[in-house]
Amino acid sequence: RAESRLQVVHSALPSVLMSDSELPLAYDWRAVNGKSYVTADANQHPPQPCGSSWVHATTAALNDRIKIARRSKSPDVQLSRQALMNCVSGPRVSLAAGCNGGDAWMVHEYLEHSVVPDETCQPLGGTQLCDPIGQCRACEESPGGGASPVCQSLAAPSYVGYGVAEYGSVRGEMAMMKEILLRGPIVCSLVAGSRFVSNYSAVAARHEGTFVDESRPAPRHGDADANHEVEVSGWAVTRSGLRYWVLRNSWGAAWGDAGWGQLRRGANELRVESDCSWAVPRLENELALTPPRPLLEPGEEGEEGGEEVVVEEEAEEAEEVE
């Protein structure tokens, strides 16, 4: 059954702002002119196993885009994953998706109309209801030294709320590279099979540090096979010419290269180039943050965006991923 999913676009898309020939051979937001524009890594499973890669990958990309827009100004912003898990629901249900899987579009659509605080308001594993105290809370010791703290909710503008000004989808190698280069990391769904989950490092070691699906015959994955979401923050090429994506996972430092990985690029490996999402973050009560073009020095002006366009897509029903 087809599902209507909006893309809210206010500015010219990177895919039309530059040609393929203008793309650099490699780009990585972890190292731009000697500076990292990515925020801290996270693990989706503590305090217990949880199918929430959809929240972790999406907040990672938004956190990084906020950092890029703020020219790496401290402190870093880490959006509350728990508040989003408490309040973001699926397309046709009113219950929060939580640990039951979802996708980046659900988060972006929610944040177009609502705001989320940072992690200091609601840490992961905190209150799990979508009410004021489930959004932002302050706690103190119970009078008389009781075991349970006394918590009260804090409402905006007591905290800074973050949302998105525009959002949409992107697919295909060149379009993904342009989006990453001009506006920041994106979120992509993929098929996380047993080798990717449990044997990533051994497989990558056979291909210059890059994961290549060695299954034979080559698998023919469909959209319904996608079961995981990751942040894609750049790309590069190995010494032998193997093109790859730079991705951040949400399984902790024990996976891959301290939580990060490389995945073959240009072959739609694990369907990573089929379904990706982007969003431009905003601050509540402030103008939308417009990420600068890469390599601009502080104080230089970026280009103005175009007219507002709201695009409605008829997409095949999306599978919720963990």
PyMOL commands that set and color helices and strands:
alter all, ss='L'
color gray80, all
select helices_A, chain A and resi 14-17+20-22+53-69+81-87+104-113+132-135+173-183+194-198+200-205+223-225+269-271
alter helices_A, ss='H'
color red, helices_A
select strands_A, chain A and resi 2-9+27-28+137-140+150-153+162-170+186-190+228-237+243-248+260-264+276-283+309-316
alter strands_A, ss='S'
color yellow, strands_A
deselect
rebuild
show_as cartoon
